[in-house]
Amino acid sequence: MQQIYLVLTERCNLTCSHCIRDSSPFRSEAAEVALMLRALSQIKEEFPQATVLLTGGEPTIYKGFQLLLDACISHGLDTIVNTNGATGYFRRANLDVIAASKVLVQVSIDGSKTQHDLVRGDGTFDRSLSTLRLLISAGVRCSVSTTVMERSFFDGADELITELDDLGLTHIAIKRATYAGRSSAGSPLTSEEWNAGVYSLRSRACKTPVRMTPMFDFHALSALSNAQVAAIAPGPFDTNCGAGVAKAYLYPDGDLCGCTCFRDIPMGNLNTDTLVEIIQSYIAPQVQSATCTSCRYFSACKGGCLGSGYRYTSILGAPDPRCGTVAASVSGSARIDVTQL
């Protein structure tokens, strides 16, 4: 297990238009602090190499956030705080302690100022950027996470990277939105448009590493022989995103899920079993699609994000609807019917 997300609360101070968990100020679900402390103790004993991600909702507004962050630090765990950077927590926190620890603060910024504020609310870009500058000036390691819904993101991408490039970030991670929560209807951004944007930004000169991955770019593999393609063996984290195998999410009610997309089909519950018992007994879903299993490139992608396929079709084992080959295999249907694939 490489990553374990602790979803401390479903509540958030913002209502972002693409939120995968449908978080908002009106959500009230929050974990018992004792549950999350128990999880951290088990992670320390059974999965000490795993990265712990404190997330939400917005984790910094959770009542026990400081206690859990302190526990992560005292356990010596690699820890990432996923935050929108638009709360007052970091202006009150002891930044010297965070800077001296193995904590990375990842702030969500979803485009240029205009684009970001459209997604997250007026004024949030400036607040998030101010938080980043405060943290970095105190010596805290920081990164930026960007979620892309629209092709228009790439029109302002240069502006965003220029704004961030001199801050001293560890990296900028840019990813496509997943079909879940408030973005469950999908996005008009095609894989071809995404891949064109990825290669364009990769060619841009900048000091900060920009992490972006092409999706379903089978053209890039077309020169390989069948044997060479078949030899491509993605690691656990790259196989259907590693849901339940390389990463897992612990929710406020104790449910452990392989992915946020699989929230309604948990692997188990920490109130009745331990983390290691749940993880060792889990059987990951496999793609159920003739289009995928007969595809020349199946060994390279394994059907893509099965979570997106599940949220889009309500069928476990449905392939990623963002794949152009999958989408093209069904005509005249707004929703993919996996039985036709």
C-alpha positions as CSV (number, residue, x, y, z in Angstrom):
1,M,0.0,0.0,0.0
2,Q,1.6,3.2,-1.2
3,Q,-0.9,5.9,-0.2
4,I,-3.6,6.0,2.5
5,Y,-6.0,8.9,2.4
6,L,-7.7,9.9,5.7
7,V,-11.0,11.7,4.7
8,L,-11.3,13.6,8.0
9,T,-14.5,15.4,7.1
10,E,-16.9,15.8,4.1
11,R,-17.4,19.5,5.1
12,C,-15.6,22.2,3.2
13,N,-15.6,26.0,3.3
14,L,-15.9,26.1,-0.5
15,T,-18.3,24.5,-3.0
16,C,-16.1,23.8,-6.0
17,S,-17.8,22.9,-9.2
18,H,-15.8,19.8,-9.9
19,C,-15.6,18.4,-6.4
20,I,-15.2,14.6,-6.5
21,R,-16.8,14.2,-3.0
22,D,-19.6,16.8,-3.4
23,S,-18.2,18.6,-0.4
24,S,-19.6,21.9,0.8
25,P,-20.2,24.0,3.9
26,F,-23.5,22.2,4.3
27,R,-22.0,18.7,4.7
28,S,-21.7,17.6,8.4
29,E,-19.9,14.2,8.2
30,A,-16.8,14.2,10.3
31,A,-14.6,11.3,11.7
32,E,-14.2,10.5,15.4
33,V,-10.6,11.6,16.2
34,A,-10.1,8.2,18.0
35,L,-10.8,6.4,14.7
36,M,-8.2,8.3,12.8
37,L,-5.6,8.0,15.6
38,R,-6.2,4.3,15.5
39,A,-5.7,4.3,11.8
40,L,-2.4,6.2,12.1
41,S,-1.1,3.7,14.7
42,Q,-2.0,0.8,12.4
43,I,-0.3,2.5,9.4
44,K,2.8,3.1,11.5
45,E,3.0,-0.6,12.4
46,E,1.8,-2.3,9.2
47,F,2.4,0.2,6.4
48,P,5.2,2.5,7.6
49,Q,6.4,3.1,4.0
50,A,3.0,4.5,2.9
51,T,2.3,8.2,2.4
52,V,-0.6,9.5,4.6
53,L,-2.8,12.1,3.0
54,L,-4.9,14.2,5.3
55,T,-7.8,15.3,3.1
56,G,-11.5,16.1,3.1
57,G,-13.6,18.2,2.4
58,E,-11.2,20.7,3.7
59,P,-9.1,19.0,6.4
60,T,-7.8,22.2,8.1
61,I,-11.4,23.0,9.3
62,Y,-11.7,19.6,11.0
63,K,-11.8,19.8,14.8
64,G,-9.0,17.3,15.3
65,F,-6.8,18.3,12.5
66,Q,-3.9,19.6,14.6
67,L,-3.9,16.5,16.8
68,L,-3.8,14.2,13.8
69,L,-1.1,16.3,12.1
70,D,1.0,16.1,15.3
71,A,0.5,12.3,15.3
72,C,1.7,12.0,11.8
73,I,4.8,14.0,12.6
74,S,5.5,12.1,15.8
75,H,5.1,8.7,14.0
76,G,7.5,9.9,11.4
77,L,5.1,9.3,8.5
78,D,5.4,10.8,5.1
79,T,2.4,13.1,5.1
80,I,0.6,15.3,2.6
81,V,-2.0,17.8,3.6
82,N,-4.5,18.4,0.8
83,T,-5.9,21.9,1.2
84,N,-7.6,24.6,-0.8
85,G,-5.4,27.1,1.0
86,A,-8.4,29.4,1.6
87,T,-8.8,28.9,5.4
88,G,-7.0,30.7,8.2
89,Y,-5.4,27.6,9.7
90,F,-1.8,28.1,8.4
91,R,-1.7,31.7,9.8
92,R,-2.3,30.3,13.3
93,A,-0.2,27.1,12.9
94,N,3.4,26.5,14.2
95,L,5.0,26.5,10.8
96,D,8.5,25.8,12.2
97,V,7.3,22.4,13.4
98,I,5.7,21.6,10.0
99,A,8.8,22.8,8.1
100,A,11.1,20.5,10.2
101,S,8.9,17.5,9.5
102,K,8.2,15.1,6.6
103,V,5.0,17.1,5.8
104,L,4.2,18.4,2.3
105,V,1.3,20.8,1.9
106,Q,-0.5,20.5,-1.4
107,V,-2.6,23.5,-2.3
108,S,-5.3,23.2,-5.0
109,I,-5.1,25.9,-7.7
110,D,-7.2,25.1,-10.8
111,G,-5.9,27.6,-13.4
112,S,-5.3,31.3,-13.9
113,K,-7.0,33.6,-11.4
114,T,-10.1,34.0,-13.6
115,Q,-10.4,30.2,-14.2
116,H,-9.7,29.3,-10.5
117,D,-12.2,31.8,-9.1
118,L,-14.8,30.5,-11.5
119,V,-14.4,27.0,-10.1
120,R,-13.8,27.8,-6.5
121,G,-15.3,31.2,-5.8
122,D,-14.4,34.9,-6.0
123,G,-11.2,35.8,-4.2
124,T,-10.0,32.2,-3.6
125,F,-7.1,32.4,-6.0
126,D,-5.5,35.3,-4.1
127,R,-6.1,33.6,-0.8
128,S,-4.6,30.3,-1.9
129,L,-1.6,32.0,-3.4
130,S,-1.1,34.0,-0.3
131,T,-1.1,30.8,1.8
132,L,1.5,29.2,-0.5
133,R,3.8,32.2,-0.2
134,L,3.4,32.2,3.6
135,L,4.2,28.5,3.9
136,I,7.2,28.6,1.5
137,S,8.7,31.6,3.3
138,A,8.5,29.6,6.5
139,G,10.4,26.7,4.9
140,V,7.4,24.3,4.5
141,R,7.5,22.1,1.4
142,C,4.6,22.8,-0.9
143,S,3.2,21.6,-4.2
144,V,0.2,22.6,-6.3
145,S,-2.6,20.3,-7.5
146,T,-4.6,21.3,-10.5
147,T,-7.8,19.6,-11.8
148,V,-8.8,20.2,-15.4
149,M,-12.4,20.1,-16.6
150,E,-12.4,22.3,-19.7
151,R,-10.2,22.6,-22.7
152,S,-10.0,26.3,-22.0
153,F,-7.7,25.5,-19.1
154,F,-4.8,25.3,-21.5
155,D,-5.5,28.8,-22.8
156,G,-4.5,30.1,-19.3
157,A,-1.9,27.4,-18.4
158,D,1.1,29.6,-19.3
159,E,-0.2,32.3,-17.0
160,L,-0.7,29.9,-14.2
161,I,2.8,28.3,-14.5
162,T,4.4,31.7,-14.8
163,E,2.6,32.8,-11.6
164,L,3.8,29.6,-9.7
165,D,7.3,29.0,-11.2
166,D,9.3,31.3,-8.9
167,L,7.6,30.2,-5.6
168,G,9.9,27.2,-5.0
169,L,7.3,24.4,-5.2
170,T,8.4,20.8,-5.2
171,H,6.1,20.3,-8.3
172,I,2.9,21.2,-10.0
173,A,0.6,18.2,-10.6
174,I,-2.0,18.7,-13.3
175,K,-4.7,16.0,-13.8
176,R,-8.0,15.5,-15.6
177,A,-11.2,15.5,-13.6
178,T,-12.6,12.1,-12.6
179,Y,-16.2,11.2,-13.3
180,A,-17.5,11.5,-9.7
181,G,-19.2,13.9,-7.4
182,R,-20.1,17.2,-9.1
183,S,-18.1,16.2,-12.2
184,S,-19.9,12.9,-12.6
185,A,-21.5,14.0,-15.8
186,G,-18.1,14.2,-17.4
187,S,-16.4,17.0,-19.3
188,P,-16.2,18.2,-22.9
189,L,-12.4,17.8,-22.8
190,T,-11.5,14.9,-25.1
191,S,-8.4,12.7,-24.7
192,E,-7.0,14.2,-27.9
193,E,-7.3,17.7,-26.5
194,W,-5.8,16.6,-23.1
195,N,-2.9,14.9,-24.7
196,A,-2.1,17.9,-27.0
197,G,-2.1,20.1,-23.9
198,V,0.1,17.7,-22.0
199,Y,2.8,17.6,-24.7
200,S,2.6,21.4,-25.1
201,L,3.2,22.1,-21.4
202,R,5.9,19.4,-21.2
203,S,7.8,21.3,-23.9
204,R,7.6,24.6,-21.9
205,A,10.7,25.7,-20.2
206,C,10.1,26.1,-16.5
207,K,12.0,25.6,-13.2
208,T,9.3,23.7,-11.4
209,P,8.6,20.1,-12.4
210,V,5.2,19.8,-14.1
211,R,3.6,16.4,-13.6
212,M,1.1,15.5,-16.3
213,T,0.4,12.2,-17.9
214,P,-1.1,11.5,-21.4
215,M,-4.2,9.4,-21.4
216,F,-5.0,6.8,-24.0
217,D,-2.4,8.1,-26.4
218,F,-2.2,4.9,-28.3
219,H,-0.7,6.7,-31.3
220,A,2.5,7.0,-29.3
221,L,2.6,3.2,-29.1
222,S,1.7,2.5,-32.7
223,A,5.3,2.0,-33.8
224,L,5.8,-0.9,-31.3
225,S,5.3,-4.5,-32.2
226,N,2.6,-6.5,-30.6
227,A,5.2,-8.3,-28.5
228,Q,6.6,-5.0,-27.3
229,V,3.2,-3.6,-26.4
230,A,2.3,-6.8,-24.6
231,A,5.5,-6.5,-22.6
232,I,4.4,-3.2,-21.1
233,A,3.5,-4.0,-17.5
234,P,2.3,-1.1,-15.4
235,G,3.1,-1.2,-11.7
236,P,0.4,-1.4,-9.0
237,F,-0.1,2.3,-8.9
238,D,-0.4,2.6,-12.7
239,T,-2.9,-0.3,-13.0
240,N,-6.4,1.2,-12.9
241,C,-4.9,3.9,-10.6
242,G,-4.0,1.4,-7.9
243,A,-7.4,1.6,-6.3
244,G,-7.5,-0.8,-3.3
245,V,-4.1,-2.2,-4.2
246,A,-1.7,0.8,-4.0
247,K,-4.0,3.3,-2.4
248,A,-7.1,3.4,-0.2
249,Y,-9.4,6.0,1.4
250,L,-10.6,5.9,5.0
251,Y,-13.9,7.7,5.5
252,P,-15.4,9.3,8.6
253,D,-17.7,6.4,9.2
254,G,-14.8,3.9,9.2
255,D,-15.4,2.6,5.6
256,L,-12.2,1.9,3.8
257,C,-12.6,2.3,0.0
258,G,-10.3,1.7,-2.9
259,C,-11.3,4.9,-4.5
260,T,-13.7,7.8,-3.9
261,C,-15.5,6.5,-7.0
262,F,-16.1,3.3,-5.1
263,R,-17.5,5.0,-2.0
264,D,-20.7,2.9,-2.0
265,I,-18.8,-0.4,-2.2
266,P,-16.3,-0.3,0.6
267,M,-13.5,-2.8,1.0
268,G,-14.4,-3.1,4.7
269,N,-14.8,-1.0,7.9
270,L,-12.2,-0.1,10.5
271,N,-14.7,-0.4,13.3
272,T,-14.9,-4.2,12.7
273,D,-11.5,-5.1,11.1
274,T,-8.0,-3.8,11.0
275,L,-6.5,-2.0,8.0
276,V,-4.2,-5.0,7.2
277,E,-7.1,-7.5,7.4
278,I,-9.2,-5.4,5.1
279,I,-6.4,-4.7,2.6
280,Q,-5.1,-8.3,2.4
281,S,-8.6,-9.7,1.8
282,Y,-9.5,-7.2,-0.9
283,I,-10.1,-8.4,-4.5
284,A,-9.7,-5.5,-6.9
285,P,-12.3,-5.2,-9.7
286,Q,-11.3,-6.2,-13.2
287,V,-12.4,-4.6,-16.4
288,Q,-15.4,-6.3,-18.0
289,S,-15.3,-5.1,-21.6
290,A,-14.7,-7.0,-24.8
291,T,-13.6,-3.7,-26.4
292,C,-10.8,-3.4,-23.9
293,T,-9.7,-7.1,-23.6
294,S,-9.5,-7.4,-27.4
295,C,-7.6,-4.1,-27.8
296,R,-4.0,-4.2,-28.8
297,Y,-3.1,-1.8,-26.1
298,F,-5.0,-3.5,-23.2
299,S,-1.7,-4.5,-21.5
300,A,-0.7,-0.8,-21.3
301,C,-3.9,0.6,-19.8
302,K,-6.0,-2.3,-18.4
303,G,-9.2,-0.4,-19.1
304,G,-8.1,2.9,-17.5
305,C,-9.9,4.3,-14.5
306,L,-12.5,1.7,-13.5
307,G,-13.8,4.2,-10.9
308,S,-14.8,6.6,-13.7
309,G,-16.4,3.8,-15.6
310,Y,-18.3,2.8,-12.5
311,R,-19.6,6.3,-11.7
312,Y,-20.5,6.8,-15.3
313,T,-22.4,3.6,-15.9
314,S,-23.1,2.3,-12.3
315,I,-21.6,-1.0,-13.5
316,L,-18.5,-2.4,-11.7
317,G,-15.9,-3.3,-14.3
318,A,-17.0,-0.7,-16.9
319,P,-14.0,0.8,-18.6
320,D,-12.9,4.4,-18.5
321,P,-15.3,6.5,-20.6
322,R,-12.5,9.0,-21.3
323,C,-10.9,6.5,-23.7
324,G,-11.8,7.4,-27.3
325,T,-11.9,3.8,-28.4
326,V,-14.4,2.9,-25.6
327,A,-16.5,6.0,-26.4
328,A,-16.5,5.2,-30.2
329,S,-17.5,1.6,-29.6
330,V,-21.0,2.7,-28.7
331,S,-23.0,5.1,-31.0
332,G,-26.1,7.1,-30.4
333,S,-25.9,6.8,-26.7
334,A,-25.2,9.6,-24.2
335,R,-24.2,7.0,-21.6
336,I,-22.0,4.0,-22.2
337,D,-23.7,0.7,-21.8
338,V,-21.0,-1.7,-20.7
339,T,-23.0,-4.7,-22.1
340,Q,-22.4,-3.3,-25.6
341,L,-18.7,-3.0,-25.2
